[in-house]
Structures are given as C-alpha cells and as structure tokens.
Amino acid sequence: MTKLLIELSDPRNGRVPNLGHNDGSNLLPLASCESADYRPVLQAASLVIYGQPAFNSGPWDELAYWLGVPVDRRRDGEPHRSAGEFPRAGIYLLHGKDSRAALRCARFSSRPSHSDQLHLDLWWRGHNLARDPGSYRYTGEMGLALAAASAHNGVLVDGKEPMIRAGRFLWLDWSNARFLARTREGPMEALAAERSLSGITHRRSVVHTGDALWVVIDELLGQGGHRGQVTWTLPDWDWELKVRELVLEGEPGRVVLKVEPDQAELALYRAGEWLAGEAAIENSELLGWWSPTYGTKEAALSLVVRIEGLLPARLATWWRLGSEGLAGLALAYAQDQIGL
C-alpha cells in the first residue's frame, strides 16, 4: 500500500486520485501540510518500511519527527518513480515528466465501493484534469450517486449501469476488468484493458507521447445498434466548446480536448446545469460535481460525449496539454503511428 500510494502521489503537492470512498479522515494530524497532502504519512511509512525517504526533505518530515522515526537516512536527488502495475489494487500507471495517468482495472475479490471500472485519472503539473468525483456523503441529498459508473470517467452502453446497487455499500453483478498489455515504441507508451458490458466488450487504450499529448481510445465490440457515452469530469476552469473540441484555460496552461469521430455529440455541464452542446443527458443533475472530501460538494465541468450506431465503434479523446507547438508535433506523430 505504501509503494502504491507513493507511485500515485503527485510530487508537487502530495495529492492522489480521489478513488473509492473518501471520509476525509486525518487521524494523526501531526504535520503542517494540508490534509490532502499524503507526503507526511508516506515519508514516515517509507522510512519505517524501506529505510529510505520517499521524498526529499520538506515540511512533510514533521510527522516522522513526532513519531520518533529517524529522518537522517537520505539520498540525493528526487526519488525514483516509474510507471507501475498494481493488479491486486486494480491500478495501472503511466508517467510522463509533468503528467501522469492512473487506469482503474480491477478483478474484485471483495465488495467494490464504487462502480469505477476503466475510470481514468489524468494529472498535469500538479493539477487533476480528468478526475474521480469522489463520494460526497452516504445519506441525504445525492447520497452515493457519485459512486455510480455514470459519474466516473468511463463508458456507459445504452445508458445502463454495469452493476446493480443493492444497498448503500453493496453492488451486485460485479463488473470485472482484464488488463491486456503495456507497450512502448519510441517516445510513445500505451496500455490497454477491457471489460464486458451486457454482451458487449468495452476496450480502453491509453496512449501518451511525452507530456504534450494523451489519447484515450474507447472501442465497443459486438453486434447491433447501440449508444455509447463517455463522461469526463474536469476542473472548473474557463472554457470554450467548439464543434468537437473543448478548450480549457487554467493555472498550468491550456488544455484542448478533441473528440473523434465526426458523428460524436458533445455536451458540457456544470453543477448539474447544461452549459453548451447538443447531447441530451438523463440524470444531468449529477453531472458537473466533484467531492474533494466527505460532505463537500464543489462545482466541476463534465464533458459528455455520445456516439450511436452499429458496432464495432470507436471513440477517441485527444488531450493536448500546454504548448501548441509541442502538442502539434506529438499529435502528428501519434496520428501517424496509431492511424487516427
């Protein structure tokens, strides 16, 4: 668990993806860092378990001092980080220099807390771009609605949830996923996983070329006519929605999301309200929210993308981050390599 959380944490601020139930607990607040910063507990745990720090010296050393853990066992430079695979936790990672992604791909052996198979978290320069909406709270308004697949960065087929809710903390008909492969060719790295949805196979591939370009390819394999829907929960930044393109402007820079094919319909929501686009969405009051900690609900942007027609079908979401020049070069290379 320590190793997984070290790999998941952002080295700039110690934050991790908002996966599963988040009670907002900070049981031992003996460091001056904010509660969302995992570096104090991970620094102490790494020193105890591995005999070396997970991070260079900083305010996150304070917890270890209070606990009497020796903190003088140091090494020079930044701690080594690499893309990791954690099949027991159902987490698979891809890392650039300033960006990283975590794919949820689990084979459940105990009760799942959220219906989040093949959810993707994407981070850039310490900011959570494609984010998990969290839990909000267990009772009352909205309840655990954000735990549903429709609120995560995944795919719905024909508007149906892949698992059946049978209680506040119980899902039936567990939706298991299968990790397929990880590949690297030149500057490009990719991984892929799949799951079954009512007789249809959903295969998700995540490709990145450095930090400038990430591509998420969702394929629906099967027969007959169906409707596929992808939702992306995004930060509440300045935005502009074009025909098949969403432009976001925030503190780390410009983010451009482009969707293919041409037939895809896009709609943008914020705090349960429609902002722009053409796709009519059921239960739209659940869109455009995220809960950073228990009992807290904040506005976010939700981009909903729909395609409809005969299978097989493929939907690609291109994420261009930062400099248009670098993103353009990465885009041209990726289009040539993967044929999109």
NUPA-791942 format. One line per 10 residues: number of its first residue (from 0); their letters; for each residue x, y, z of N, C-alpha, C. Coordinates in steps of 0.001 Angstrom, whole numbers, plus 500000, padded with zeros to 6 digits. Layout:
NUPA-791942
NUM = A = X Y Z X Y Z X Y Z  ...
This chain:
NUPA-791942
0 = MTKLLIELSD = 500819 498801 500000 500000 500000 500000 500857 501255 500000  501948 501239 500766 502859 502388 500777 503453 502612 499394  503916 501558 498772 504508 501686 497443 503492 502222 496436  502264 501709 496469 501225 502159 495554 500931 503648 495757  500774 504069 497000 500431 505465 497257 501583 506404 496909  502823 505938 497093 503963 506758 496661 503918 506953 495151  503637 505881 494422 503555 505977 492966 502385 506852 492530  501264 506795 493276 500071 507565 492913 500204 509039 493246  500986 509388 494259 501019 510762 494754 501745 511680 493787  501239 512898 493689 501883 513893 492845 503049 514511 493609
10 = PRNGRVPNLG = 504256 514503 493063 505415 515005 493814 505352 516500 494099  504497 517245 493396 504397 518683 493627 503584 519029 494869  502547 518239 495140 501653 518599 496239 501206 517414 497081  501653 516207 496768 501316 515039 497569 499897 514540 497408  499171 515051 496441 497783 514615 496268 497712 513332 495455  496623 512591 495661 496433 511318 494976 495049 511306 494341  494793 510403 493385 493456 510291 492817 492402 510019 493898  491215 510542 493665 490124 510503 494646 489309 509216 494492  489986 508070 494485 489340 506794 494206 488571 506268 495418  487407 505675 495164 486667 504992 496225 486129 505928 497283
20 = HNDGSNLLPL = 485696 505353 498408 485143 506151 499499 486230 506998 500143  485941 508263 500318 486878 509195 500944 486164 509874 502098  486450 509435 503328 485817 510017 504516 486476 511323 504951  487567 511691 504311 488265 512907 504707 488975 512790 506036  489275 511570 506436 489881 511348 507748 491349 511767 507747  491757 512399 508835 493173 512706 509063 493430 512373 510525  493655 511085 510775 493612 510569 512144 494775 511042 513003  495884 511402 512359 497068 511786 513127 497647 513075 512531  496991 514211 512742 497399 515465 512089 498606 516100 512777  499767 515497 512582 500985 515959 513242 501948 516611 512249
30 = ASCESADYRP = 501430 517127 511151 502256 517851 510193 501486 519081 509730  502198 520102 509307 501565 521359 508905 501035 521328 507484  501249 520233 506751 500733 520113 505388 499209 519974 505411  498555 520332 504304 497109 520191 504237 496727 518710 504284  495462 518435 504630 495042 517043 504825 495074 516247 503528  494966 516906 502368 495009 516188 501090 496422 515842 500660  497422 516299 501405 498827 516041 501092 499254 514748 501781  499532 513719 500985 499875 512399 501525 501355 512275 501872  502154 513296 501598 503595 513152 501798 504004 512925 503252  503369 513550 504268 503798 513256 505635 503699 511785 506008
40 = VLQAASLVIY = 502533 511175 505737 502364 509775 506126 503205 508854 505245  503380 509204 503954 504173 508362 503075 505659 508474 503373  506111 509665 503772 507506 509814 504163 507815 508963 505394  506934 509048 506397 507139 508265 507617 507072 506770 507326  506076 506357 506527 505926 504937 506216 507117 504413 505421  507611 505205 504477 508745 504773 503676 510006 504625 504527  510209 505551 505457 511380 505463 506336 511313 504220 507219  510122 503892 507718 509970 502731 508584 510112 501431 507792  509448 501365 506621 509367 500105 505883 510596 499866 505022  511055 500923 504314 512139 500757 503351 513469 501302 503832
50 = GQPAFNSGPW = 513456 502057 504942 514697 502622 505441 515224 503763 504607  514396 504356 503784 514806 505497 502968 513592 506376 502711  513798 507665 502452 512666 508566 502267 512030 508407 500895  510752 508686 500827 510057 508701 499543 510230 510030 498839  510487 511106 499610 510597 512452 499061 511819 513135 499670  512308 514152 499005 513374 514957 499582 512850 515711 500809  513753 516310 501556 513396 516950 502814 512394 518077 502610  511471 518217 503568 510464 519263 503495 509560 519225 504704  508499 520044 504731 507569 520069 505861 506924 518717 506138  506896 517850 505117 506292 516521 505284 507150 515593 506148
60 = DELAYWLGVP = 508334 516033 506577 509138 515241 507520 508590 515316 508949  507699 516289 509219 507320 516590 510594 506665 515393 511296  505786 514668 510573 505126 513514 511191 506154 512494 511674  507165 512213 510846 508204 511252 511240 508931 511729 512502  509234 513024 512599 509888 513554 513800 509031 513314 515033  507748 513636 514939 506855 513449 516086 506769 511981 516514  506851 511070 515549 506745 509642 515846 508082 509022 516246  509143 509823 516242 510450 509307 516624 511103 508468 515561  510718 508653 514305 511305 507900 513201 512543 508642 512713  513717 508009 512673 514924 508692 512180 514730 509174 510746
70 = VDRRRDGEPH = 515068 510445 510512 514873 511019 509184 516195 511417 508544  517316 510959 509097 518611 511354 508563 519134 510386 507505  518347 509355 507168 518758 508413 506127 518286 508969 504783  519130 509746 504134 518722 510473 502941 519531 510033 501737  519005 510318 500596 519736 510100 499356 519572 511345 498500  520491 511579 497605 520482 512795 496811 519489 512667 495661  518940 513826 495264 518068 513856 494092 516662 513425 494393  515825 513480 493376 514424 513105 493517 514291 511585 493627  513319 511104 494403 513108 509652 494490 512700 509079 493136  513141 507859 492889 512850 507207 491604 511363 506898 491498
80 = RSAGEFPRAG = 510774 507261 490347 509379 506935 490075 509307 506332 488677  508469 505351 488530 508299 504713 487225 506860 504264 487092  506431 504046 485838 505087 503527 485624 504965 502177 486311  503898 501966 487052 503753 500762 487847 502478 500007 487529  502466 498749 487923 501285 497890 487790 500989 497298 489150  499763 497487 489618 499333 497011 490927 498027 496232 490746  498118 495001 490217 496906 494252 489869 496008 493952 491060  496567 493731 492249 495718 493436 493411 494890 494649 493801  495439 495842 493559 494691 497070 493828 493878 497510 492616  494131 496913 491457 493414 497297 490254 493821 498659 489734
90 = IYLLHGKDSR = 495118 499009 489841 495622 500302 489412 496808 500097 488471  496778 500779 487331 497864 500725 486359 498235 502158 485988  499540 502459 485983 500018 503831 485880 500836 504060 484622  500720 505280 484091 501580 505781 483040 502132 507120 483493  503424 507377 483261 504052 508607 483716 504740 509313 482558  504501 510623 482422 505379 511497 481671 506243 512237 482676  506903 513314 482242 507705 514101 483167 506816 514988 484032  505845 515662 483406 504954 516580 484112 503504 516129 484102  503237 514953 483572 501868 514443 483526 501879 512959 483849  500738 512461 484272 500633 511050 484640 499185 510636 484597
100 = AALRCARFSS = 498944 509347 484462 497588 508815 484398 497497 507539 485214  496323 507290 485781 496036 506067 486529 494764 505453 485971  494846 504206 485537 493704 503472 484993 493217 502481 486025  491912 502499 486282 491291 501552 487209 490911 500294 486446  491507 499175 486829 491250 497904 486148 491333 496801 487197  490191 496435 487778 490173 495537 488934 489433 494240 488635  489910 493175 489290 489141 491932 489402 488804 491809 490878  487559 492112 491202 487154 492255 492594 487194 490927 493335  487772 490955 494524 487750 489802 495420 486960 490115 496685  486559 491372 496845 485683 491782 497946 484796 492900 497427
110 = RPSHSDQLHL = 483868 493351 498249 482850 494287 497777 483457 495565 497196  483135 495900 495953 483601 497178 495403 482867 498344 496058  483583 499435 496272 482944 500614 496873 482320 501502 495812  482984 501645 494666 482465 502459 493575 482402 501630 492298  481495 501999 491419 481410 501376 490098 482301 502185 489165  483604 501901 489186 484586 502765 488531 485531 502022 487600  485072 500877 487049 485947 500124 486161 486334 500940 484928  487619 500888 484596 488242 501572 483472 488121 503088 483579  487850 503578 484795 487957 505018 485052 489406 505443 484853  489594 506645 484284 490939 507169 484069 491098 508496 484795
120 = DLWWRGHNLA = 492162 508599 485593 492581 509854 486207 493773 510392 485416  493735 511685 485066 494835 512315 484345 495274 513571 485091  496585 513681 485323 497172 514805 486065 498216 515499 485207  498310 516828 485368 499296 517613 484625 499773 518771 485492  501075 518821 485726 501704 519883 486503 501026 520081 487858  500700 518970 488511 500111 519006 489838 498618 519239 489868  497966 519317 488711 496528 519571 488642 495812 518333 488111  494716 517988 488754 493923 516820 488387 492965 517200 487257  493308 516839 486018 492488 517211 484865 491250 516327 484759  491450 515049 484460 490342 514087 484442 490291 513465 485831
130 = RDPGSYRYTG = 489210 513735 486566 489212 513426 487989 488066 512507 488388  488301 511758 489472 487253 510960 490098 486377 511897 490921  485035 511796 490797 484164 512746 491506 484101 512533 493004  484581 511389 493509 484536 511154 494951 483205 510593 495406  482914 510714 496698 481718 510102 497287 480647 511110 497674  481030 512306 498060 480185 513334 498663 479756 512897 500060  478633 512172 500188 478255 511668 501505 477362 510443 501340  477147 509727 502430 476479 508431 502363 474968 508525 502461  474431 509628 502943 472990 509782 503111 472576 511157 502610  471251 511386 502544 470732 512702 502220 470826 513014 500745
140 = EMGLALAAAS = 470912 514301 500424 470910 514783 499063 472021 514114 498244  471630 513550 497119 472517 512846 496189 473069 511552 496768  473128 511417 498088 473594 510174 498684 474929 509757 498105  474979 508513 497601 476201 507995 496990 476095 507981 495463  475369 508955 494919 475166 508971 493466 476479 509093 492701  477468 509775 493280 478740 509947 492585 479568 508667 492545  479111 507621 493252 479808 506340 493201 479439 505538 491953  478431 505977 491204 477952 505236 490043 478899 505381 488867  478809 504451 487924 479657 504495 486733 479387 505747 485906  478145 506215 485894 477776 507376 485086 478488 508639 485534
150 = AHNGVLVDGK = 479015 508671 486775 479722 509846 487285 481230 509738 487097  481721 508577 486669 483159 508371 486515 483589 508573 485062  484904 508620 484864 485456 508840 483530 485565 507518 482795  484416 506944 482516 484375 505660 481838 483338 505673 480734  482776 504507 480415 481833 504360 479306 480564 503686 479798  479415 504210 479368 478126 503548 479530 477636 503096 478160  476988 501944 478117 476381 501448 476889 474868 501485 477053  474196 502185 476143 472731 502320 476150 472219 502900 477468  473049 503686 478136 472643 504357 479361 472507 503461 480573  472999 502218 480499 472810 501254 481583 474036 501203 482495
160 = EPMIRAGRFL = 473788 501203 483802 474860 501000 484766 475346 499546 484688  476652 499302 484738 477165 497935 484603 476966 497065 485840  476747 497669 487020 476497 496899 488237 475199 497369 488874  474607 496508 489683 473317 496793 490309 473552 497200 491760  473043 498367 492126 473161 498785 493527 472092 498080 494356  472540 497406 495435 471626 496637 496281 471690 497114 497729  472126 498323 497948 472263 498867 499294 473256 499999 499273  473406 500651 500397 474273 501816 500450 475719 501477 500079  476181 500287 500496 477568 499908 500243 477671 498550 499544  476664 498183 498765 476639 496861 498148 476278 496969 496674
170 = WLDWSNARFL = 477137 496370 495837 476866 496239 494408 476748 494757 494068  475826 494434 493166 475682 493081 492644 476129 493045 491191  476317 491816 490665 476791 491628 489293 478071 492412 489054  479080 492085 489835 480343 492816 489760 480872 492859 488326  481281 494031 487923 481855 494243 486596 483374 494146 486700  483915 492989 486335 485356 492792 486404 486022 493203 485093  487260 493620 485189 488015 494045 484017 489256 493178 483860  489844 493240 482676 491027 492431 482371 492095 493321 481757  493268 493331 482376 494386 494081 481815 494950 493314 480629  495197 494017 479511 495629 493353 478287 497124 493476 478038
180 = ARTREGPMEA = 497642 494690 478010 499050 494831 477623 499553 496226 477929  500883 496330 478019 501586 497603 478063 502676 497547 476995  502779 498592 476185 503764 498616 475111 504478 499960 475087  505683 499958 474556 506446 501192 474363 507149 501106 473011  507027 502193 472241 507690 502268 470948 508153 503704 470742  509458 503911 470746 509997 505264 470626 509509 506119 471777  509008 507327 471492 508527 508208 472564 507112 507886 473023  506502 506862 472438 505107 506564 472726 504984 505358 473662  504106 505479 474671 503827 504376 475587 502320 504202 475678  501878 502955 475822 500441 502685 475844 500139 501501 476739
190 = LAAERSLSGI = 498913 501484 477261 498395 500303 477935 496933 500132 477558  496418 498915 477729 495051 498610 477320 494417 497633 478286  493095 497759 478458 492316 496858 479308 490913 496776 478726  490148 495779 479185 488794 495632 478668 487882 495010 479711  486586 495123 479470 485562 494505 480310 484344 494222 479460  483429 493385 479984 482208 493035 479276 481043 493829 479852  480214 494389 478954 479032 495150 479348 477829 494595 478601  477058 493719 479260 475833 493149 478667 476106 492534 477291  477160 491739 477217 477470 491062 475971 478308 491878 475011  478613 493120 475365 479450 493989 474539 480793 494166 475238
200 = THRRSVVHTG = 481871 494128 474493 483196 494329 475061 483586 495796 474930  483936 496399 476063 484483 497753 476062 485981 497637 476267  486748 498094 475292 488203 498066 475378 488715 499504 475423  489532 499808 476424 490088 501153 476569 491605 501096 476444  492138 501900 475547 493581 502042 475373 493974 503469 475724  495069 503622 476458 495579 504930 476859 496990 505065 476307  497212 506114 475526 498484 506325 474841 499001 507711 475211  500303 507818 475458 500857 509155 475637 502187 509278 474923  502433 510500 474421 503701 510859 473803 504283 512003 474613  505180 511695 475530 505713 512710 476428 504609 513305 477275
210 = DALWVVIDEL = 504676 514616 477497 503664 515302 478293 502675 516075 477439  502972 516274 476158 502165 517164 475338 500873 516518 474853  500824 515202 474781 499660 514548 474177 499318 513250 474896  498044 513116 475247 497483 511873 475747 496276 511538 474873  496108 510261 474559 494985 509813 473750 494291 508660 474474  492972 508746 474594 492177 507669 475178 491269 507140 474084  491418 505849 473764 490656 505225 472686 489697 504219 473312  488398 504453 473135 487366 503557 473654 486714 502839 472486  486794 501502 472510 486200 500681 471464 485062 499858 472051  483945 499802 471327 482815 498948 471680 482729 497854 470626
220 = LGQGGHRGQV = 482926 496608 471072 482994 495469 470170 481792 494576 470389  481069 494280 469324 479882 493453 469428 479074 493575 468156  477767 493384 468293 476890 493440 467134 475682 494296 467440  475017 494745 466367 473784 495503 466518 474021 496980 466750  472916 497719 466870 472986 499147 467100 472964 499476 468581  473866 500351 469017 473968 500712 470430 474420 502169 470558  474265 502686 471782 474691 504038 472097 475788 503989 473150  476899 504603 472867 477989 504679 473822 478134 506089 474357  478446 506207 475637 478575 507518 476276 479818 507556 477151  480668 508540 476918 481859 508768 477724 481693 510093 478458
230 = TWTLPDWDWE = 481973 510108 479765 481894 511324 480564 483273 511639 481128  483672 512909 481041 484928 513378 481618 484623 514451 482651  484996 514204 483908 484855 515203 484968 486138 516020 485026  485996 517344 484869 487125 518238 484628 487135 519372 485641  488261 520070 485792 488303 521210 486716 487411 522352 486233  486969 523180 487165 486069 524302 486874 486882 525494 486373  487361 525381 485137 488208 526406 484522 487412 527175 483465  488017 528229 482939 487448 528917 481787 487391 527945 480616  486346 528023 479814 486146 527027 478774 485594 527655 477499  485782 526944 476401 485164 527261 475109 484871 525944 474411
240 = LKVRELVLEG = 483603 525697 474073 483205 524458 473408 482967 524732 471936  483722 524021 471107 483552 524128 469658 482807 522892 469177  482875 522601 467877 482078 521505 467324 482443 520176 467964  483721 519808 467941 484165 518562 468548 485369 518805 469431  485463 519991 470008 486666 520367 470733 486303 521243 471936  486907 520931 473078 486747 521732 474285 488102 522310 474656  488146 523634 474831 489376 524319 475226 489221 524802 476661  490166 524416 477523 490180 524832 478926 491400 525704 479179  491217 526737 479984 492318 527607 480384 492378 527645 481907  493512 527194 482460 493689 527174 483901 495091 527564 484282
250 = EPGRVVLKVE = 495388 527440 485578 496686 527874 486101 497881 527229 485398  497856 525901 485117 499052 525303 484496 499169 525596 483006  498102 526098 482361 498160 526372 480935 496898 525944 480222  497003 525823 478920 495856 525481 478076 495757 523975 477888  494528 523465 477959 494232 522060 477699 493173 522001 476610  493425 521228 475563 492480 521078 474467 492070 519618 474367  490764 519362 474463 490217 518022 474270 489540 517980 472906  489978 517074 472065 489369 516891 470754 488822 515482 470656  487607 515357 470099 486903 514077 470074 486703 513627 468636  486916 512367 468379 486626 511732 467101 485798 510482 467358
260 = PDQAELALYR = 484853 510112 466453 484680 510557 465073 483818 511815 464949  483588 512226 463692 482812 513432 463421 481382 513312 463927  480856 512083 463984 479460 511890 464363 479216 512037 465871  480265 512169 466653 480105 512260 468106 479375 513546 468493  478496 513441 469490 477792 514593 470040 478406 514957 471381  478574 516250 471627 479186 516731 472861 478215 517626 473623  478296 517556 474950 477551 518477 475805 478380 518764 477041  478261 519981 477550 479042 520409 478703 478104 520829 479824  478405 520342 481049 477578 520628 482224 478454 521175 483347  477839 521995 484190 478498 522497 485394 477481 522555 486518
270 = AGEWLAGEAA = 477813 521936 487659 476944 521951 488847 475518 521559 488510  475377 520509 487697 474063 519987 487353 473321 520752 486287  473923 521802 485729 473262 522644 484740 473946 522503 483386  473117 522477 482328 473633 522420 480963 474267 523750 480597  475466 523707 480001 476154 524921 479565 476153 525077 478056  476458 524010 477339 476580 524099 475885 476581 522697 475301  476399 522625 473975 476459 521334 473305 475089 520835 472916  475055 519564 472475 473836 519051 471863 473323 517741 472438  474103 517047 473224 473667 515742 473728 472721 515913 474912  471531 515319 474819 470574 515334 475929 470906 514195 476882
280 = IENSELLGWW = 471114 514497 478151 471603 513523 479112 470576 513313 480215  470270 512019 480505 469418 511708 481642 470188 511924 482944  469464 512271 484006 470069 512489 485332 471210 513502 485276  471016 514564 484511 472082 515546 484342 472364 516318 485623  471474 516252 486616 471725 516940 487882 472938 516363 488613  473379 515167 488227 474545 514551 488854 475852 514953 488177  475755 515637 487042 476947 516000 486282 477482 517352 486753  478785 517530 486574 479392 518807 486911 479613 519010 488390  479867 517915 489114 480163 517990 490546 481382 517142 490848  482093 517520 491918 483079 516604 492467 483204 516884 493964
290 = SPTYGTKEAA = 483592 515855 494700 483675 515938 496155 485114 515672 496580  485893 516722 496890 487291 516508 497272 487456 515797 498599  486457 515905 499472 486476 515188 500743 485041 515005 501211  484840 514156 502191 483489 513767 502591 482653 514985 503007  481390 515027 502504 480462 516087 502871 480670 517390 502129  481653 517441 501231 481948 518653 500470 481638 518407 499000  480848 519286 498426 480480 519169 497014 480825 520485 496323  481650 520407 495271 482091 521600 494560 481764 521477 493080  481617 522631 492433 481325 522649 491005 482529 522163 490212  482258 521432 489152 483264 520985 488193 482629 521090 486814
300 = LSLVVRIEGL = 483386 520788 485793 482847 520675 484444 482739 519199 484087  481661 518817 483420 481516 517460 482902 481281 517533 481405  482195 516944 480651 482044 516831 479204 481491 515447 478892  480320 515418 478251 479679 514158 477886 479762 513989 476377  480252 512820 475962 480417 512525 474535 479589 511287 474212  478789 511375 473142 477944 510248 472746 478156 509884 471291  478145 508574 471032 478111 508060 469675 477014 507009 469614  476396 506868 468456 475315 505893 468299 475397 505296 466906  475181 503961 466824 475207 503299 465532 475546 501833 465677  475874 501206 464580 476202 499788 464573 477611 499564 465108
310 = LPARLATWWR = 477763 498474 465849 479086 498084 466347 479807 497265 465287  481144 497268 465296 482033 497903 466276 482102 499416 466084  482411 500107 467180 482526 501561 467151 483745 501983 467955  484313 503120 467582 485497 503616 468277 485372 505117 468506  485709 505516 469723 485692 506933 470086 487056 507282 470665  487665 508326 470160 488989 508746 470624 488905 510144 471222  489514 510320 472392 489616 511627 473040 491084 512013 473099  491425 513094 472400 492799 513595 472360 492944 514707 473385  493935 514594 474244 494247 515613 475241 495555 516283 474848  495499 517539 474428 496707 518286 474084 496995 519259 475226
320 = LGSEGLAGLA = 498164 519127 475824 498497 519855 477041 499590 520884 476757  499313 522147 477068 500349 523168 477023 500680 523644 475635  501976 523815 475378 502497 524429 474166 501871 523832 472916  501288 524702 472088 500657 524232 470857 501671 523594 469919  502915 524133 469910 503932 523568 469033 504277 522134 469386  504558 521900 470680 504878 520538 471121 503688 519614 470946  502492 520113 471287 501290 519287 471150 501045 518940 469692  501310 519907 468796 501117 519643 467377 502057 518571 466856  503334 518634 467264 504287 517612 466848 503895 516236 467384  503509 516182 468668 503103 514911 469262 501847 514377 468590
330 = LAYAQDQIGL = 500925 515276 468246 499685 514875 467589 499981 514251 466225  500842 514920 465449 501174 514389 464122 501830 513009 464235  502732 512853 465214 503413 511565 465390 502412 510486 465781  501536 510804 466757 500584 509804 467223 499588 509427 466125  499122 510401 465364 498182 510091 464285 498821 509155 463264  500075 509371 462978 500775 508525 462034 500969 507108 462572  501225 507003 463888 501535 505711 464493 500298 504857 464743  499207 505478 465195 498037 504667 465565 496868 504854 464598  497079 505601 463531 496093 505620 462446 494796 506309 462774  494827 507370 463562 493604 508113 463866 493678 509493 463239
